[in-house]
């Protein structure tokens, strides 16, 4: 199949009739923006502002000191080789603050009367609790956003392309590899487009169109040498703030250097090369370890990711997934050594192509890029407008601006906003070196290509289950350790960081952050270079006591 | 008055769920948009009343509602599905058209699984799954309860965090074929409720943590004050734990810890996986037949253990489903049933009856109280619950790793002597169920529905005993409290 440009495709579909044209058109869900139902207007239609403000005004009239509204229209398309699944939903939520207590109400109908009901209900929820002991909320100041729209830039809008064309493309890649004896490749694609409108009593109104794309690739290879079945996958298809180009672009900065087909080809070669290495049992002990970018991203995701969520650190998630080892923020900020001096971790929601990227968060805050760990010292936490207030004293003392870092996220309008992890970037080292260079520097140690992390509920002690662990002698990978695992404590792990790969070696991965009661899932990206750590404990995780 | 009744304002005191008549009305409109073939509709409306608190203050109270409409078109034996949450004509018509396009595509591609006929309703009595108390629990009642529970921790200078959730839903499956034949609907209109209450109490220095929780369809049966008291006592008793060496210990697992440990076991009762030679229930490859034998009919755990469910069990409260029957997966230690879907039954067993998952289940117990177990233990550990249990490390032996959480104590000479720092364990529930010394009475534990938007999730109660077992393997200490 010859891929066509979007322009060519659109001009063709404008005149086409039948199934192909129909699939490319948005499905006409209804909303009542004025006095009667009509097909949902584009999210940047100025009339939606009046609809959203009905919720804000209703909550204010019922007694809210602050209120905000989120309208979402979400389309999900799942493309498997034998199936296409479409899901579409609209929802709206109103949040209200009364005497320090939050109330929230949400539902599936966009209409002025329903917005008014949700505003009243959110205040009802808040007031029922405001009868209790006093609770103080100081919202960090925010600049009002006056009527702006932002569309996440993607090269190929997946919802402007026929799903059958995409399915053919994936089937074509699968067929390409099926010609190779003993090789089976399975591909799937998953796309989300979300239109979102936000209004608040702080005077903001903004709308966004956000994209999320990810893929699934399973590679099965029968070794020509001994007939053994090998399983693998590529790591360039995790969640991204990209469109169909995640699959079709010749290369994507920080995601992959080659075409998808070439990445799969290389992975097959790597699987067969690994299979030629001798297999060794785990020799329990302490080793210097080099981690691939993917493994380092996983370590960041499972340690600092949750541990520097300010609400979690202060016990707001204690009854759910847990608390944090960074549990005294005001004492620790600026003084706590979170890692080696080479460690600098920044957060942002602006990296192009990252899945946590937005123009405004779900409180109307334009997120900033901010360091969480700077030269090894803990200097900040992930915050929202309310939680930033808990650090006001620290910001005043250090002369930092008192503001939210823009980490509020409501995955859908029906969900209440919650602090979710933004994009995280682990700063690369000064020298232009990659994973293989770091391995070459290792005279005796371990190299880790991929791992699965099992952390505790304060993200302090961890068990890494190896999914590609090598014994390294004199800079060469000499054996596979199929049952290897690593035990570590987060503070010691990061203090033992000895080398980082250069900027060109960094890769970006999308991950899901699950939190809250009820559980919400939100995605963010982590960018990390390969890294070398000293003296980690290697164990066999399958061994019982 | 609006032209479209479905976009009328919902009055503040309106029913929060679609009625049977509303479901049928929506389905009839969907059927009218379809051209030929069969159309199947699954409607599920839900309401959540929720309250979270932390640091002894309510952090969010919410009222949320939504619905899911799955539209399935079956054309020439090929089915396809789309999903929407809007009930207006234009949205429903668009959903029907999208499903049709995909079904037609399926005919051309010929790669879809074959359509299987629906299972006849075997006419089991409707179990109790609806509670007016749960559905009627007001915002004010949730708020008042949270204040009382948090105040108990506040009074002791401790920090509590907790969650109260009351939910209700209504669903219905409808088929155009049944409508044309003037036959009864495929499944009755089902209304369900679900309630949960859980609370964590921590001391402000972070040296102790206690938890207790309960779930079920009926809020009236949950006893939140008793749960709060237990969480409080566990927090106080767990403070300043000592470090013990990892190793093998006799353990007394409270019912919650037993449920946490055997969750992956009850999820593994799958015939297709066993016959594929994978997992704990595959026995050996029969060379002559070229098929995998399973462990069906073999003794796999202690003969005091039976794991079963009866859809009519009033304590389990299982959501009815076409074709449901009582199932006993393990009968007095012997593996007697593995689950399989309808397609398997039709093609391999020549029946039209699936065997269900242990959506809700009961595990047999004994008569020894936890106090008695402690008294008869020379040296061992008392475990409140297990947490962070991931995918099995080894599927064939069901070897798991996870953590103890919210209360772990050393027992010496029949008495609790010290709070102990948490451990990581590496152990298989199969090993534990073959090393049982004593069993307590089976009681309901905390096992709420995890993901409210998942259309395929049923209610998930579990009734399990406390147990004492030998040689439980703890592999490392962890720092988290």
Interface residues (C-beta under 8 A of the other chain):
Chain A: X19 X22 X23 X27 X28 X29 X30 X32 X36 X37 X39 X81 X82 X83 X84 X85 X86 X87 X88 X89 X90 X91 X93 X101 X102 X103 X104 X105 X106 X107 X108 X109 X111 X113 X114 X116 X117 X120 X121 X124 X125 X126 X128 X129 X131 X132 X133 X135 X164 X311 X314 X315 X316 X317 X318 X319 X320 X322 X323 X325 X327 X414 X415 X416 X452 X454 X455 X456 X457 X458 X459 X460 X461 X463 X465 X487 X489 X516 X517 X518 X519 X541 X542 X543 X544 X545
Chain B: X2 X3 X4 X7 X8 X9 X10 X11 X12 X48 X50 X51 X52 X54 X55 X56 X57 X58 X59 X60 X61 X62 X63 X64 X65 X66 X67 X80 X81 X82 X83 X84 X85 X86 X88 X90 X91 X94 X95 X97 X98 X101 X102 X104 X105 X106 X109 X111 X112 X139 X140 X142 X143 X146 X147 X154 X159 X161 X162 X163 X165 X198 X199 X200 X202 X206 X209 X211 X246 X247 X248 X387 X388 X390 X391 X393 X394 X399 X401 X403 X405 X422 X424 X426 X427 X450 X451 X452 X473 X474 X475 X476 X477 X478 X479 X480 X481
